[in-house]
Amino acid sequence: RKPYQGLVQILQFNRRSYLGAALGVGVAMLALPYLQPIWRVALLLAAAPATFWLASSLIVSHYVYDLFPLYDLTWVSRILPKAPRRWINIHCGFDETSGLLTAIFPEAVGQVVDIYDPQVMTEASIRLARRIKHGAIPSVPVRYDALPFNAGSFDVAFSIFVAHELRRHEQRVRLFREIARILVPGGDLVLMEHSRDLWNFVAFGPGFLHFFSQRAWRKAALEAGFTLRTDFSMTPFVHVYNLRKAT
């Protein structure tokens, strides 16, 4: 990865939001000298958190995606009981991990699928992210609620920064049920996501509502038939869940 790759990608995918926020703060500062004192105070109170979150979100994104070894996925092999024979990686058209997984499990057969659905995943940032080519392993477009594989086809499934794009709880449950169906008994789902918590609120402000709480992820997994084998934090902002299908 390039030194600022993660930061640049965040700006690319969310350029409208960042540009709008920067313009809003700039206009507010230009307008200050022409306002009455009470309105200056009100405008500063509104602009201060916007300025803070504009900066903090970029600083934290650079830390998480560039400075922290987030994409050193060798920890995956340590949390799994054994190396998989077949694994599946699920993404929404922006895939930075399939090549890494292939290197970690060179003896395994990997399958990569793209669950992007423009009728369900309507945010502009996803469309922008899908335009970037990574030279990743070719993926198969599939429906998130009807994965085209037989039951018990895979030992491990990976969902890395993708399931939150399904905004409704029942959609995420359907995805997890499909993943459980195609896993062997006792198979694992490795889920990595940001959390809707205090740390991400401080970092991203109202943008933290794009994430879901750890409780929400556990609830969706439980409803889909998974049990939580282990979970841990990768930085204060990212959480990993190792979910086990019942035997």
Secondary structure, 3 states (H helix, E strand, C coil): CCCCHHHHHHHHHCHHHHHHHHHHHHHHHHHHHHCCHHHHHHHHHHHHHHHHHHHHHHHHHHHHHHHCCCCCCCHHHHHCCCCCCEEEEEECCCCCCHHHHHHHCCCCEEEEEECCCCCCCCCHHHHHHHCCCCCCCCCEECECCECCCCCCCEEEEEEECCHHHCCCHHHHHHHHHHHHHHEEEEEEEEEEEEECCHHHHHHHHHHHHHCECHHHHHHHHHHCCEEEEEEEEECCCEEEEEEEECC
